[in-house]
Amino acid sequence: MTEDVQKHSVHTLVFRSLKRTHDMFVSDHAKPIALDEQSFKMKMAVKMKTEYRPVLDMPVLKEGRDKGPLHASDPYGQPEYPLPDTSPDYLVTGTHPYPSAPGVALTADTQMQKMPSEAGVHSMALALPPSQARQEASRTAASVADIHRHAGSAERSHPPQHALSLMEGGTKSSGLLPRKAPTMPKPQWHPPWKLYRVISGHLGWVRSIAVEPGNQWFVTGSADRTIKIWDLASGRLKLSLTGHISTVRGVAVSTRSPYLFSCGEDKQVKCWDLEYNKVIRHYHGHLSAVYDLDLHPTIDVLVTCSRDATARVWDIRTKANVHTLSGHTNTVATVKCQSAEPQVITGSHDTTIRLWDLIAGKTRATLTNHKKSVRALVLHPRQYTFASGSPDNIKQWKFPDGNFIQNLSGHNAIINTLAVNSDGVLVSGADNGTIHMWDWRTGYNFQRIHAAVQPGSLDSESGIFACVFDQSESRLITAEADKTIKVYKEDETATEESHPVNWKPEILKRKRF
């Protein structure tokens, strides 16, 4: 009786073969180089002499040295000393108890203490795992009996070579355990998002958006030169602010004061007092259109970026231009602030991202991995990481030095905006009207949305200029080129069965470019 062999496509077989090869060889990359015993001994001897010279020589009586057979030999070629259990009564006497610690009474016992052998102390330090060694070092009030019990015992129970191997691996069994094959993390399941409200009211492209800290309303800036404030729950218009004479490119609501900040292509940066709905301050200095702004979360500082290839740091109260962050060679399209270092991050059309030292007003690091303009940055709300968006890729980076984590490939369009929430949902919005949803940790693209334009608009007017999660992170608000604001929410009816994770891992090494 013959069994039918299941047939697979060539693609599947190649993929499986790649995975087997990957699992077989990748774990060998980090194998340590074999230890050269002679050079290690020499290194340890030199280290002991240079670093522990003052405590190497213990007080030993002459009679003790004459006793020959019971000597502890030192693996590193140091002078021999007798073991503590067999040594004669040589004493260290003094006015302080040994070990010195609060709460130890000065008695005849604490006044005179035997010293452990030097070789025993060294071998004990070698035999202890690193974490335990740190605990032992920090335990100042250890009893004298403990010191005697440990000293020498490690040396008697383990030969010197074993002590070395213990120090390498930390524990006895760690060297024997097989190294776990590397695994690729499976993406977390996220419910899909669906459009549930479209808000009309602007007469031009909606270019910027911000949600106020109390989550009651949100504000949008538009190419019709107005700033509009909308009720978040109902989507109704609460207020319109006029004053800019060109497109409003950036808005931000302060968490520290009742102020709203806006910037536009008219080179103006304005501060609005929301108790009077009036402009109370102007920040003059940019030489061209101002494309974005952000508020520092902990100090009263505003950072704006412009087509004049600079970012400027303003003192909110005095309107002083504290720093002009120059170094980019083309339009600075986006800026973000955070309380930790680096406190200012900018992305530019010169394809670079710069991390700035706010105190010195200088660049800490320049990230040159992108090949095309960087128009969007987003900081993760929980992790010390951030993402940048460009037509070539979305890239994730680690603070504080901007170490590259991974690429999120597949959104092949001009990415204008990024947003991320605490659940690890990253949203990218593009110039062609597409929205991609990503799992932050694995870079899995779990949903793609292309919402229809509002009736009366051309299909070419499909574009996402800005998107932001509200404070509860249950709503996603997008600002679009068809002059509407669209609000999305998670689909409550979706389950892991109805919308499974269709995940095919990228076996080949993640590309840096």
Beta strands, then each sheet from edge to edge (+ up, - down):
strand 1: 71-72
strand 2: 81-82
strand 3: 92-93
strand 4: 112-113
strand 5: 193-200
strand 6: 206-211
strand 7: 217-222
strand 8: 226-231
strand 9: 237-242
strand 10: 248-253
strand 11: 259-264
strand 12: 269-273
strand 13: 278-282
strand 14: 290-295
strand 15: 301-306
strand 16: 310-315
strand 17: 321-326
strand 18: 332-337
strand 19: 344-348
strand 20: 353-357
strand 21: 362-367
strand 22: 376-379
strand 23: 385-389
strand 24: 394-398
strand 25: 403-408
strand 26: 415-420
strand 27: 425-430
strand 28: 434-439
strand 29: 445-450
strand 30: 464-469
strand 31: 475-480
strand 32: 484-490
sheet 1: 1+ 2-
sheet 2: 3+ 4-
sheet 3: 5+ 32- 31+ 30-
sheet 4: 6+ 7- 8+ 9-
sheet 5: 10+ 11- 12+ 13-
sheet 6: 14+ 15- 16+ 17-
sheet 7: 18+ 19- 20+ 21-
sheet 8: 22+ 23- 24+ 25-
sheet 9: 26+ 27- 28+ 29-
end
